[in-house]
Amino acid sequence: MATIKIKQVRSAIKRSKRQKDTIKALGLRKLNHTIEKEATPQILGMVAKVRHLVEVVE
């Protein structure tokens, strides 16, 4: 399966607990932190929920 790179570009401060938990579940810790994940439907759904906080590189 393809992998995607996810980079946190905006802060999770003043966001709902659900969005903060999603950022944490993706494995992002701080601004400009980049992770590489498999492009599964679950991961893509999580990214879609916080798309205003992250940047995706295919």
N, C-alpha and C positions, 0 to 999 in steps of 0.2 A: 504494500500500500504506500501511497505517496506521503511524504512528510511536509509539514509546514513549519515555518518559523513564526513565533508570536512574540511581539515586543510590546511592553507596557509603555505607553507614551503619555498617559494622563494619570493623575493621582486618583486613588480610591477614597480619599478623604471627602466627607459629606455625600457619600453614596449610600444606597440602601445596604442593609446587612446581606441581602441576597447577592448583590453585585460584588461586595467585598469577599464573600465566601466563594464566589465563582472565580475571581482572580486568584485567590489562595489555592483553590482546587486545581487550577491550571498549572500552578507551580511558580507563579510570578511573585517576586518578593518586593521589588522596589522599581522606581522609574528607570527606564532604559534597560531593564533586565530582559534578556532574550532567551527563549527556550525553543526546543525543537520537539514537536509531537507528531504522532501518526495522524493522518487526516481522516479519522473515523467520524461517523455521524454524531457521536456523543461530543467529541471535542469541537466539531464545527458548530454544534448547537450552543455550546458554552461560549464560544467566541462570538457568536451572533448576539448573545445576551449582553455582552460588554464591548461591542464593536466600537463604541465611542471612546473607550479607554485604551484600546490596543490597536496595533498595526500588524497586518498579516502579510508575510512574504511567502509565496508558493514555492 
